[in-house]
Amino acid sequence: MIAYFAKRFVWLLITVWVVFTVTWILANNSPGNPFTSEKSFPPEIEANLRRRYNLDKPPLVRYTLDLGNLVRGDMGVSTKQVDFTVNELISLCWPVSAALGLAALAWAAVVGLVAGVVSASRRGTLADLSLMSLATVGIALPNFVIAGFAILLFSFLIPLLPPAGWGSPRYLLLPAFCLGAPYAAYIARIARTGMLDVLSQDYIRTARAKGLSRLAVIMKHALPTAVIPVVSFLGPAVAGIITGSLVIEKVFAIPGIGYSFVQSAIDNDTPMAMGIVVLYTILLFTMNTLVDAAYTWLDPRVSWEDVS
Amino acid sequence: MKLRNNLPAIVLVTLLLGGVAWSLTASRLPPADFTFNNHTEIKTVDPALVSGQPEGRVINGLFEGLVRLTPQERLPVTGGPEEWPGTAERWEISEDQKTYTFHIREDARWSNGDPVTAEDYRYSMRRFLSPITAAEYAKQGWYLKNGKKYNSAGAYLEPGDRVEVELNLKPGEHETRIGQLVKGVLVRKDPPEMPEDEEERDKITQRFYIDVDGEERCYVIGDASRGDEIPNDAEPCRMVTLDFDEVGIRVVDDRTLVTELENPTPFWLQLLGFYPLFPVHRGCLEEHGAPDWTRPENIVTNGPYRIGFRRPRDRVRLVKNESYWNKDNVRLETIDALCVEKSTTSLNMYMLGDVDWIEEPPPNLIREFMNADPPRDDFNPAPQLGTYYYKFNVERGPLADKRVRQALALALDREEIIRTAVRGPQKPGYSLVPPGVVGYTSPEIPHSDPQRARELLAEAGYPGGQGFESLEILYNTHEAHKAVAELVRKQWQRELGITVTLRNEAWPAYQDRLRMSQFDVGRQAWIADYNDANTFLDMYVSDNENNQTNWANDEYDRLISAAEAESDEQKRAELLYQAEEILLDEVPLVPIYYYFSRNMVKPHVRGFYNNLQDFHPLHAMWIDDEPGVVNEYMQGAER
């Protein structure tokens, strides 16, 4: 197990370096610079700005400086929010996105799993049909549409919840609901497919044959195997959802990091964009590693050698 | 399943729930007295580095310049404390209008109790103009004698100039410190001129030979620890500039400061009341370094407020500064500046009472709000000093012909553009300088006349648009710009029979195209920083970086520089008028509409005034819940 994690860690370092280098080349060759604005600067002031941002140095020198800073864990200062270092911005904004993402995923996983299992065990009934229709709607509707309806309903028609902002659990409910809805729908469909697959296997028939109740068979024998596709889906989904959603964060004015994912690239805020790319790389890599590790726990047929 | 088997899952779920709870409770604040949507995350609270209004609103509350501007007309305050003047209690202006002597009030204090002195303003101006600071708005300080020369590092230094060399900082020293200064006289530069092209310039290390106390020494700007190569025969340094003592800002004593200007500049007092020239506390900057000095627990301010709390992408909470000299006239104890970018979200929060002032409602609702019956008591659009226009690249094909440009201008129907594309309170624009500038009335470009437009186009050799190469309108990707561009295309095609295409680019690419003159017709807007015609007209002198049209006119350049040197206001206005006449006859640009502000302000907000710069200082506002009172914002509105 330790050998497995050590090996994955070395791969993580290599992956981060490759991703950093590719992003660096792209970021430094895109049009514009961090200080373009509606009003152009006189050449004298532009020269000062280029010197300040090291843009007057040869690319290789700049790359070496940036890579050195990355190794030291210093991502520099954001060029659009100069009162914060990139590390500070990430440490202040990311927990917000992560909290929202986890809350969304928690309800999505619980509701999705239950719906999936119920549909599968009552295949072909009205319950199955209505749950799966709901899931299809959940996938098809973009979450800003759900958000619009949710705000109209729960903030304006029934004034229960604040329409936007952050600061107490009340602020979490609407965005978590909207963010989680499509995930719940996906999980329901994956869980249903997984469950149907397992229910037709021999060992389930054996379990039924020895007189176990339907519930016991599903919960004890079928579920652990049936959730494996759900876990595979959840790994990258966690990495995606806890790094924030641009749309949900904008609609609900949430001070998360999802906004910076898109905006830092548009703004030519290279330090921030690089910081986020590195963060996302590490998260995605970690989640995939954990998912692989989870297989050995969920499925007795899988060993550590298999996942390495 | 046994407990042991489930342990990882239980630990994980507990950690997750704990994390969610922590992130939520770590940030609870009681509501502020007054909350407004500042529209976007501010770049910084450092006055020297800002360039936008959202930053300006916050900085105007945190710091205070020598002069403050009135909340009504945004002109310098000369009255008593109840009218919120700045740190200077009075000033004298010399006969030639180039020398201003400011007297700083005795009770002016920083939030840590230090007195505000003339040296604070000199230090802050040095920092603002230093090429190391790289202030984007540094041009505001170029009006000072030698301001431009100092700000431009070595570019304009000549042999014989008194110069100062700032040596590199010691390792670990905060970047906000000033390195050791070596003063001397410039002997020569090698090479004497740097190439204009950036890439060529980057390849050359310029040497400065300086006579320091009779000894000639050679300096190059660079730092080996930051990857620069330092030649063996030269000493590295952080910067070479003109000696700051040569710049027109002088401390007479603790409470007396003199500024000497290059030219008589009627708007100098307005500039001093504009946030980039506000002072910062040297001790605070040097002790904490950047960006740590801006932390709520570190920052030292001299304005009505200090920072109580700040979270990126959420809010800046301003708390009344109890050391402020005029605190008795500041009524709001706490203010929250939110940064909600989405206009529907902003409106939702406003409608449910979470915020008291938003910059504008979503564009598609403006019409409805303007025509509301009964009229709204919180919406009163007002003219603003800004112009939206299209500019022509006069080196592109048929656009080189003045008659073609005139024809394009005459073929525009601005009323239709506002009615169907802009759909707001904006008014058709017929000049570059919008109405409302103090002591100046613009000439007008001829109004819409499609018949005359067709004649001019025919005279230029394109009857009915025959033989006319297609034109491309360049704009940055945005719904509103697209709507205008599509209608302009339709009007030109309809009236002149020419082919017009559209090109939208993301912001940086659009800027690059304008800068490199890779466009036929380009969208542009200009909003005045101060109330003067010069801020608009100065853009079209031949060497201004905002011109970008390749249009150059000697007479125009002459008139603008004559106006800059003119101390008689009447004559100055005449010179500017003549210049604008040339501009509107030559048509390197065609005005489309004048800006209107579209604030929504709750009826209980008092001390909020509509003005031409759409700038609303927070220190003048207060909350009054008494019903039936018409607040300052709604006064004069049609009801």
Interface residues (C-beta under 8 A of the other chain):
Chain A: S30 P31 G32 N33 F35 T36 S37 E38 K39 S40 F41 P42 P43 E44 I45 E46 A47 N48 L49 R50 R51 R52 N54 D56 K57 P58 V61 R62 T64 L65 V77 K80 Q81 V82 D83 F84 T85 L89 L92 C93 P95 V96 A98 A99 L102 A103 A106 I151 S155 F156 P159 P162 P163 A164 G165 W166 G167 S168 P169 Y171 L172 K220 K250 V251 F252 A253 I254 P255 G256 Y259 I266 N268 W297
Chain B: M1 N5 P8 L16 G19 V20 W22 S23 L24 T25 S27 R28 L29 E41 I42 K43 T44 V45 D46 L49 S51 P131 I132 T133 A134 A135 E136 A138 K139 K148 N151 S152 A153 A155 E196 E198 R201 D202 I221 R226 G227 D228 A290 P291 T294 R310 R311 P312 R313 D314 L338 V340 E341 K342 T344 T345 N348 M349 M351 L352 D354 A506 W507 P508 A509 Q511 D512 L514 R515 A525 W526 E545 N546 Q548
